[in-house]
């Protein structure tokens, strides 16, 4: 989260970011629609994913969409296939629990993440835009 906050102000963290994330994680772990996975090497937590399944708009044929909401691998363990293994695990779980597609949001300002997601099969689908609402009417 600190890295994203450093590359784009829209990722600025709330004063209670640690507690808010812990609450989000606790709720995800209790939900049947979420999967939380941790990657360990020699008993050390080196990465995690948080994924979920949500209903799509009823106007579309695809009814259930899987999302990989969060993924992280510690700097020291990047480049060892851990992120790819976490993604494969998440996709497998999402598919077996009804997801008909899987989506991720990737910051355009994070070239490492862009490269990673394209390497594991990510393709352009939608552009997520933001509209500045801080100006005057």
N, C-alpha and C positions, 0 to 999 in steps of 0.2 A: 504494500500500500504506500509505503514511503517513496518507493521509486516512482510510482505513478503520480503521486503528489508533486514530485520534483519535475516532471515533464509537462504537466498541464494543471493549471489552477483549478480546473473543474473537478480534479481528484483530491482537492484539499480535504484533509481529515478533520472530523469533528473533534471537539475537545475530549469527548468520551469514546473515541474510536475503538480502543481496546475492549472496553466493556460492551459496546454495541456489537462488535464482531463476535465476541464470546456469546452473547445472547442469541445472535443469528445462528451461530454454530450449534448451540444447545438445542434450539428449536428445530434446526435441520436434522439433527441426530434423532429426534423424537418423531419425525414425520415419515410416513410411509411413501411420500412422494419425493423424498430427498435421499441422496446417497452421499455419505461422507466417507472418504477413504484416506488413509494415511500411508505414506511410504516410509519404511524404516530400513536402515542399514546398520547392522550390529547394534540394534536396540536404540539407535538415534533416529528421531523423526527428521526426515530430510525433504519431505514434500507432502502435499495433500491435494485433493479435489473435493469440491462440493457441486453436486449436480442435482437437477430436479426435472420433473415432468409437469407440464402445464397444459391445460386445454387451449387449443387454437380457436380462432374465430369460427363460429358455426357456419360461416359462409364458405369455408374452404373444405376440400375433400380430406386433407390431412387434419385429423382430429386432435392428435396429441403430439406435442413438441417437447423434445428433451433439450435441456440447457446445461452446459458445463459453465456454471456461474463463476467458479473460482478455481484456479490451479496455481500452485506455487511449488518450486523446487529450490532449495537453498543454493546459493551461488556455488558453493564448494562441490556440489553434486550434480551440477548441470552438465549436459553433454554426455551423460552415461546411460541414456535411455529411460530414465525414471519418469520423466514427463510423458513420453510416448506410452509407457506402460500404464500410467495413470489414466491417460486419455482412452486407451483401448479398453481398460476395465470399466470406465464410466460409460462408454458407448455400448458396451456389451450389456451392462445393467439397464441402461435406458431402453435399449431395444427389447430386452426380455420383459420389461415392465410396461410396454405399450407405446413407447415413443416411435413415431413414424419418420421423424427427422431429428437431427441434432444441430443446435445453433450455439455459437459463442460470440461474445462481443470482444473485439480486439482493438486497442487504441492504435490509431494511425501513427501516433508519435512514439510507438514502441516497436522499432524495427526487429528486435530480437523475437518478440512475440509474434509479429507478422510472419517472420520466417519459420518459426516453430509450427504455427498452425497450418501454414501451407505445406510444410513437410509431412505433417500427419494427416493430410487430406482435405484441409479446409479450402473452400472455394468462395469467391465473391458471390454474394447473394443480395444483400440489401445494404444501403448506406444509411447509417444512423446520423442524423443531423441535429444540431442544436441551434436554437434561436435565442439571441441575446434579448432578454426582457428587462435589462437594467436601465435602458435609455428612457427618454421621455416619450410620451404619446405623440 
